[in-house]
Amino acid sequence: MQTKKSILGIGNALTDILAILPDERMLETFHLPCGSMQHVDMHTSNKIWQTLRTMGVQYVAGGSAANTITGTAVFGMRSGFIGKVGDDELGSLFKADLERNGIHATLLKGTASSGRAMVFVTGANAERTFAVYLGAAIELTAEDLDPEFFRGYDYLHIEGYLVQNQKLLRRAVEIAKSLGMTISFDMASYNVVESNAAFLHDIVENYVDIVFANETEAEVFTGKPPREALEDIAAVCGVAVVKLGREGSMVMSGNEYHFIEPWPAERIDATGAGDIYASGFLYAHSLGLPLKVCGEVGTIIASKVIEVVGPKVDIPRWKAAKQEIRSLMAAYGVFDN
């Protein structure tokens, strides 16, 4: 039996407010093009939320890093999260949702309202439209980070959106590096990579051990197609992962390369698939499993989240995933509860 390792995530603390709409009238009311992702101001955000509160909506702690950390917690890793929320109901909901999953939440209080991602699902194809208000989430600063928040954790997982504040991101990796933590970084968005290329190259080359990127992010980061991009990223950090969506994923460490086939699934909604892939990969990596198996564990759990609407895997699918993963791990002589 392997000793369980622990993981800390840091990112934008956003409560996902998921609403399934009968038609697109509400989208038209708030000038939200169907299928788009729009940043909205506090006034518009509050108007939308007040409307949604009268409906049957689902509230879950969201944001890229929080989604990944929720996954690692369900896998059984001791998991923590650092973020900033407002002194309000949504901030309390965010904290309660993390704690319900056994995550130690270090949530600092900002002056703005809590960040939220309002997700509207419409039509037979479950088309998703986003209205995002970052609010207090982006008030997290480098000065807020105390090394004590990091102490005792083995891994630090960072979402790329934090590059909005380069001082914050650099402070986080410097603390983690000084404590000997394994640092994983999800590139998050190709436009984030594009607008911060030089800074991100410095961070990846000097601090990061594991990089997660989709094929577009990898191409923008390296200027090369996905397979060559994977090699370039692996050359400057310990482990590189390039996710190919429906086509599977590629993983590389040193000269070791594996293509990971996609796991069978009925694809409904891809929200959170990359985040939950990272949770499976990091869980397997923490157990010292072979690189190929880490990718396969990530793929198995990602296949479950695309079968549901929203970024969280339901209990029956978690049970099925854990059984499939146990069988996979048993073939390598690893047994984990």
Beta strands, then each sheet from edge to edge (+ up, - down):
strand 1: 6-10
strand 2: 14-20
strand 3: 37-39
strand 4: 58-62
strand 5: 78-85
strand 6: 104-109
strand 7: 115-122
strand 8: 127-133
strand 9: 155-159
strand 10: 182-186
strand 11: 210-214
strand 12: 239-243
strand 13: 249-253
strand 14: 256-260
sheet 1: 6+ 5+ 1+ 9+ 10+ 11+ 12+ 13- 14+
sheet 2: 3+ 8+ 7- 2- 4+
end
